[in-house]
Amino acid sequence: RFSDSNAAGGVQHAWFVSELAASSAAWKLAFFHHPARTTTTGHAPSAAMQGWNFQSVGIHAVLQGHNHQSERIESGIPWFVCGAGGNALYSVNVLDPESVFLDVNSFMFLLVDADATSILFRFIDTAGTVRDTRVIERDGACCTGTLCSVVGRSSCLGNGGTFQGAGTACEAPGNARTCCPA
């Protein structure tokens, strides 16, 4: 019988790390209900899950729910809180210092599209407006496919193949970190 603990170093953690090491999946996403990282205190973050260090075991992004908000936290990899689907939204008490997108006023969902070289995350509100976009690309991939046309730019690689986002120096044509100069 397995322990129900989700603490780092426990039985579940050891199983998780072992399964990830054996996986040949192109993209590895962690999904769970209770958030490990979140700004709102409707349901406090899970301190035990924060100790799992998802990035070090090959996870590309973490998707979590439960809290009624839409949020993206950048801490080595993106952490998404996808809980603004229909019930009353929560308020913010203390902002996570690594939160780069937070909306507690709009209902929305997270759309995820992936292909062999890129994965695209988009928070979309009930009016169909894209409120936040995050792209991750494989190291050395040159963005020429469907996902790049969706975000309307050529790829900008850096930080282990992670798109750096609008307004960063890497978007400038000719920059050494720009994969496909405009």
SULPEWO-V773706 format. One record per residue. RES is the residue in three letters. SS is DSSP state (~ for helix, > for strand, _ for the rest). PHI is phi in whole degrees, -180 to 180 (NA if undefined). Layout:
BEGIN
RES:SS:PHI ; RES:SS:PHI
END
This chain:
BEGIN
ARG:_:NA ; PHE:_:-90 ; SER:_:-70 ; ASP:_:-90 ; SER:_:-70 ; ASN:_:-112 ; ALA:_:-72 ; ALA:_:-58 ; GLY:_:89 ; GLY:_:-81 ; VAL:~:-61 ; GLN:~:-63 ; HIS:~:-63 ; ALA:~:-62 ; TRP:~:-62 ; PHE:~:-59 ; VAL:~:-63 ; SER:~:-64 ; GLU:~:-64 ; LEU:~:-64 ; ALA:~:-62 ; ALA:~:-86 ; SER:_:-81 ; SER:_:-109 ; ALA:_:-59 ; ALA:_:-65 ; TRP:_:-124 ; LYS:_:-121 ; LEU:>:-118 ; ALA:>:-97 ; PHE:>:-122 ; PHE:>:-158 ; HIS:_:-76 ; HIS:_:-78 ; PRO:_:-75 ; ALA:_:-84 ; ARG:_:-123 ; THR:_:-167 ; THR:_:-89 ; THR:_:-71 ; THR:_:-107 ; GLY:_:-53 ; HIS:_:-138 ; ALA:_:-62 ; PRO:_:-60 ; SER:_:-87 ; ALA:~:-61 ; ALA:~:-62 ; MET:~:-72 ; GLN:~:-64 ; GLY:_:-79 ; TRP:_:-77 ; ASN:_:50 ; PHE:~:-58 ; GLN:~:-62 ; SER:~:-69 ; VAL:~:-105 ; GLY:_:94 ; ILE:_:-74 ; HIS:_:-89 ; ALA:>:-161 ; VAL:>:-119 ; LEU:>:-113 ; GLN:>:-139 ; GLY:_:-127 ; HIS:_:73 ; ASN:_:-81 ; HIS:_:-85 ; GLN:_:-164 ; SER:>:-120 ; GLU:>:-152 ; ARG:>:-126 ; ILE:>:-113 ; GLU:>:-108 ; SER:_:-142 ; GLY:_:85 ; ILE:_:-132 ; PRO:>:-77 ; TRP:>:-117 ; PHE:>:-107 ; VAL:>:-106 ; CYS:>:-119 ; GLY:_:-134 ; ALA:_:-102 ; GLY:_:-93 ; GLY:_:169 ; ASN:_:-90 ; ALA:_:-54 ; LEU:_:-81 ; TYR:_:-91 ; SER:_:-101 ; VAL:_:-104 ; ASN:_:-103 ; VAL:_:-134 ; LEU:_:-75 ; ASP:_:-63 ; PRO:_:-63 ; GLU:_:-102 ; SER:>:-76 ; VAL:>:-110 ; PHE:>:-146 ; LEU:>:-149 ; ASP:>:-137 ; VAL:_:-116 ; ASN:_:-116 ; SER:_:-131 ; PHE:_:-77 ; MET:>:-163 ; PHE:>:-133 ; LEU:>:-107 ; LEU:>:-99 ; VAL:>:-121 ; ASP:>:-121 ; ALA:>:-139 ; ASP:_:-135 ; ALA:_:-66 ; THR:_:-116 ; SER:>:-141 ; ILE:>:-133 ; LEU:>:-118 ; PHE:>:-114 ; ARG:>:-137 ; PHE:>:-84 ; ILE:>:-125 ; ASP:>:-86 ; THR:_:-68 ; ALA:_:-87 ; GLY:_:88 ; THR:_:-84 ; VAL:>:-75 ; ARG:>:-99 ; ASP:>:-155 ; THR:>:-133 ; ARG:>:-142 ; VAL:>:-120 ; ILE:>:-122 ; GLU:>:-127 ; ARG:_:-66 ; ASP:_:-56 ; GLY:_:82 ; ALA:_:-78 ; CYS:_:-106 ; CYS:_:-78 ; THR:_:-132 ; GLY:_:-94 ; THR:~:-58 ; LEU:~:-63 ; CYS:~:-70 ; SER:~:-68 ; VAL:~:-67 ; VAL:~:-87 ; GLY:_:74 ; ARG:_:-154 ; SER:_:-79 ; SER:_:-71 ; CYS:>:-129 ; LEU:_:-98 ; GLY:_:174 ; ASN:_:54 ; GLY:_:73 ; GLY:_:92 ; THR:>:-93 ; PHE:_:-60 ; GLN:_:-84 ; GLY:_:100 ; ALA:_:-65 ; GLY:_:86 ; THR:_:-94 ; ALA:~:-60 ; CYS:~:-69 ; GLU:~:-77 ; ALA:_:-68 ; PRO:_:-56 ; GLY:_:89 ; ASN:_:-61 ; ALA:_:-59 ; ARG:_:-94 ; THR:>:-90 ; CYS:_:-72 ; CYS:_:-121 ; PRO:_:-57 ; ALA:_:-72
END
